[in-house]
């Protein structure tokens, strides 16, 4: 069976220990605070530095996707070793990262016509993309071929969800996700939006007044999904997404573990600079996907 290397763009927010454990390579996004100096996510700027600048300087940074040549050079390093490529990307609805990877594939196929390069649109972001990436790793480790893994990922990615809340609406407003008037009204009324990321769409779920109630609502959103769709918790993999409020996320994790009847073994996925520019500090989410073998 042909050997292949798994890649993802850095918007998956997968903890480094998981990347190292499963030998996954990231291709970084870029971030700028002044439209002049750009920094590679995770390599030239840490999440801690990013959120510190976000809160202390009250800046609204911009992100830039990995270039075609970023993908080209990353993939080529493995192709020359005789490996094929599987790359998972941030949903096309949010970024051109997927198309950049596809364009890099076309260039590489011309140079290495025998290579196999598969690019998968995760239709997700942050830890939703990350937990799907874990299924890709498990498929490879279970002995699935590249083509079999891609086929299975295309099926199970549609089951991936993020149920989340944000602490402020201003970053969603700056990112063009909601209007400025709605952001101002929400801030004045202490409103926390409840949002579901499903099939590459940010779907408003409800609005909750107060932080504690919004965190509790994440769990009820999760429970409602499984009840409404007649799904079983044991068929799904779960993780937590956190921006800057780890204590809040740990509290939600404890509630989630009680709900599903088992511990969450993953480390918390910290929302990085790519998605954090839109959610801001304080975002918390529950992410889940149907297990690859269910």
Secondary structure by P-SEA (a helix, b strand, c coil): cbbbbbbbcccccccaaaaaaaccccbbbbbbccccccccccccccaaaaaaaacccccbbbbbcccaaaaaaaaaaaaaabbbbbbbbccccccaaaaaaaaaaaaaaaacccbbbbbbcccccaaaaaaaaaaaaaaaaacccaaaaaaaaaacccccccccccccaaaaaaaccccaaaaaaaaaabbbbbbbbcccccccccccccaaaaaaaaaaaaaaaaaaacccccccccbbbbcccaaaaaaaaaaaaaaaccccccccccccccccccccccccbbbbbccccc
